[in-house]
Amino acid sequence: MITQVMPQIYMPPFGTPLYWRDEVSGRLPSAVWAYINHVTDSQEPALTYEQLCLVINYCQYFINAPCWEDGMRMMERMGVLNELREQAQELRCVPDIRAWIRECLKYALDPI
């Protein structure tokens, strides 16, 4: 697995995550687009190992944003947030990511 790529910096004042499209090296946006293209069209090539690692890393960064904590507390779902954070640490492949994103979407969290 590629080491942490996303800086653990979140936007003030609420601690929101940086958006994947704003990453300046071009590697993360390229990886996310490869993921999107692959999951929406099975004829698209599979992600490279580096792309897979970048997408997983961004998902982990996204779910650890401090801003979700207040919102989840208000919804009395802090346990759900902790579970999503734990699940993000276990992501290993495209089907894992897809299932995890579907779970996030149930709580109006959209990493991609």
C-alpha positions, 0 to 999 in steps of 0.5 A, spaced: 500 500 500 502 506 498 503 511 504 499 516 506 498 521 500 493 526 502 495 531 507 491 530 514 489 538 513 482 539 513 479 546 511 477 551 516 472 553 520 468 546 520 474 541 518 471 539 511 476 535 507 479 537 501 476 535 494 479 530 490 479 534 484 483 540 487 489 535 488 495 539 484 499 533 482 494 530 478 495 523 480 489 523 485 484 526 480 486 521 474 486 515 479 478 517 481 476 518 474 479 511 473 475 508 478 469 512 476 470 510 469 471 503 471 465 502 475 460 505 470 463 501 464 466 494 465 469 495 458 474 500 462 481 498 464 481 496 471 485 501 476 493 500 477 495 498 483 497 506 484 490 508 482 487 503 487 491 505 493 490 513 491 483 512 491 483 508 498 487 513 501 482 519 499 476 515 502 480 514 508 482 521 508 475 523 507 471 519 512 476 522 517 474 529 516 472 532 523 466 536 520 462 529 520 463 528 527 458 534 529 453 532 524 453 525 526 452 527 533 446 531 531 444 525 528 445 520 534 449 516 529 456 517 532 457 509 532 456 509 524 461 514 523 466 510 527 464 504 523 465 507 517 472 509 519 474 502 521 471 500 514 475 505 510 481 502 513 479 495 511 478 497 503 483 493 499 479 493 492 474 496 487 468 492 490 470 494 497 470 501 495 464 501 492 460 497 497 463 502 502 461 508 498 454 505 498 454 505 505 456 512 506 451 515 501 446 512 506 448 518 511 449 523 505 456 522 505 459 522 498 467 521 498 467 521 490 
